[in-house]
Amino acid sequence: MQETTIARNYAETLVELARRASDLEGWGGLIDEVAGAIQADVRLSRFLESPRVSAARKNEIVAAAFADRLPRPFVRFLEAVITHRRQHLIPDIAVEYHAIVDRIQNRVHASVTVAREPDAALGRDVTARLSRVLGKTVVPHFVVRPDILGGTIVRVGDTIMDGSVRRRLNTLRSRMLGTIR
């Protein structure tokens, strides 16, 4: 089994636990915190990956560290991941978790490239228009690139919608040069 598939399977389990707790967003934050801690703290990462420390001992330490901070089913989920020696997949599980929650909530993320920093009104307008066009709730992630001159470039998955002034000028130039020849 590929690691992505394994991470997705664990993420599906975590989503089901979060649904039972009626807190999809909260549990998403929890898995992000754990994944972030593993990626940020070399000592924690080494501890979890060390073959010298038994899975049972790792679980004892994780349970003691999180017992009063995290919901018990979440801690038990982490213990199951560690018991099956899949702790290195926790960051991937977090990514898959959010992808599943996005599908459940009919939400899509869009990279929106603009020429200048967008204000709140532009952000709301872009979100509303994209949501209407795509038929899903759109979460925009703005990128500023002055070289596009104006307009927007939107990327959703593999689809790119280029409404930039730069593209329009290039298209116009190509047409003009094509007719002159």
C-alpha positions in Angstrom: 0.0 0.0 0.0 1.3 3.5 -0.8 1.9 5.8 2.0 -0.6 8.4 0.6 -3.3 5.7 0.7 -2.4 4.7 4.2 -2.4 8.4 5.3 -5.9 8.8 3.7 -7.2 5.7 5.5 -6.0 7.1 8.9 -7.5 10.5 7.9 -10.9 9.0 7.1 -10.8 7.4 10.6 -9.9 10.7 12.2 -12.8 12.4 10.2 -15.2 9.9 11.6 -14.0 10.5 15.1 -14.3 14.2 14.6 -17.8 13.8 13.2 -18.8 11.9 16.3 -17.4 14.7 18.4 -19.2 17.2 16.1 -16.0 19.2 15.7 -14.5 18.7 12.2 -12.7 22.1 12.3 -11.5 21.7 15.8 -10.0 18.3 15.2 -8.4 19.7 12.0 -6.6 22.2 14.2 -5.5 19.5 16.6 -4.0 17.3 13.9 -2.3 20.4 12.5 -0.8 21.2 15.8 0.6 17.7 16.3 1.9 17.6 12.8 3.5 21.1 13.2 5.1 20.1 16.4 6.6 17.0 14.9 8.0 19.0 11.9 9.2 21.9 14.1 10.8 19.9 16.9 13.7 17.7 15.9 13.8 16.0 19.3 10.2 15.1 19.1 10.5 13.8 15.6 13.6 11.7 16.5 11.9 10.3 19.6 8.8 9.2 17.6 11.0 7.7 14.9 13.5 6.0 17.2 13.4 2.2 17.0 15.1 2.1 20.4 11.9 3.3 22.1 9.1 0.8 22.1 5.7 1.8 20.7 4.2 1.1 24.1 6.6 3.5 25.8 6.0 6.2 23.1 2.2 5.7 23.7 2.7 6.1 27.5 4.5 9.4 26.9 2.1 10.7 24.4 -0.9 9.8 26.6 0.7 11.5 29.6 1.6 14.6 27.5 -1.8 15.1 26.0 -4.2 13.5 28.5 -5.4 16.8 29.9 -5.1 18.9 26.6 -6.7 16.8 23.9 -9.9 14.7 23.7 -9.4 11.1 24.7 -10.5 9.7 21.3 -7.9 11.9 19.6 -5.2 10.7 21.9 -6.2 7.1 21.3 -6.1 7.8 17.6 -2.5 9.0 18.0 -1.7 5.9 20.0 -3.0 3.7 17.3 -0.9 5.5 14.7 2.2 5.0 16.8 1.4 1.4 17.6 1.2 0.6 13.9 4.5 2.5 13.4 2.9 5.1 11.1 3.9 8.2 13.2 6.0 9.5 10.3 2.7 9.9 8.3 1.1 12.3 10.8 1.8 15.4 8.6 0.4 13.5 5.6 -2.6 12.5 7.6 -3.2 16.1 8.4 -3.2 17.1 4.7 -5.5 14.2 3.8 -7.8 15.1 6.7 -8.3 18.6 5.4 -8.9 17.4 1.9 -11.6 15.1 3.1 -13.2 17.8 5.2 -13.1 20.2 2.2 -15.0 17.6 0.1 -17.6 17.0 2.9 -18.2 20.8 3.2 -18.2 21.3 -0.6 -15.2 23.6 -0.3 -12.4 24.2 -2.7 -9.2 26.2 -2.4 -8.2 28.6 -5.1 -4.9 30.3 -5.7 -5.7 33.9 -6.9 -2.9 35.9 -8.4 -3.4 39.6 -8.5 -1.1 42.6 -9.4 -1.5 44.4 -6.1 -2.4 43.6 -2.6 -6.2 43.0 -2.5 -8.4 44.9 -0.1 -11.3 43.3 1.9 -13.9 44.3 -0.7 -11.9 42.6 -3.6 -11.4 39.5 -1.5 -15.2 39.2 -0.9 -16.0 39.9 -4.5 -13.5 37.3 -5.8 -14.8 34.7 -3.3 -18.4 35.4 -4.2 -17.8 35.2 -8.0 -15.7 32.1 -7.8 -18.1 30.4 -5.5 -20.9 31.2 -8.0 -18.9 30.0 -11.0 -17.6 26.8 -9.4 -20.8 25.9 -7.4 -18.7 25.4 -4.2 -17.5 27.5 -1.3 -14.2 29.0 -2.4 -11.3 29.7 0.0 -9.0 32.1 -1.9 -5.3 32.2 -1.3 -4.0 35.5 -2.7 -0.6 35.8 -4.3 0.7 39.3 -5.4 2.6 39.4 -8.7 3.0 42.9 -10.1 4.3 41.4 -13.4 0.8 40.4 -14.5 0.0 44.1 -14.7 -3.7 43.7 -13.7 -6.6 41.3 -13.7 -6.4 37.9 -12.0 -5.1 34.4 -12.5 -7.1 31.8 -10.7 -5.9 28.2 -10.2 -8.2 25.6 -8.8 -6.6 22.2 -8.9 -5.4 21.6 -12.5 -7.7 24.4 -13.9 -6.2 27.8 -14.6 -8.3 30.8 -15.5 -6.0 33.6 -16.8 -7.7 37.0 -16.9 -4.5 38.9 -16.6 -3.8 42.1 -18.5 -0.4 40.6 -19.5 -2.1 37.6 -21.2 -4.5 39.8 -22.9 -1.7 42.0 -24.3 0.2 38.9 -25.5 -2.9 37.6 -27.2 -3.5 41.0 -28.9 0.2 41.2 -30.0 0.0 37.6 -31.4 -3.1 38.5 -33.4 -1.6 41.7 -34.7 1.6 40.0 -35.8 -0.3 37.2 -37.3 -2.4 39.5 -39.5 0.5 41.6 -40.6 2.4 38.7 -42.1 
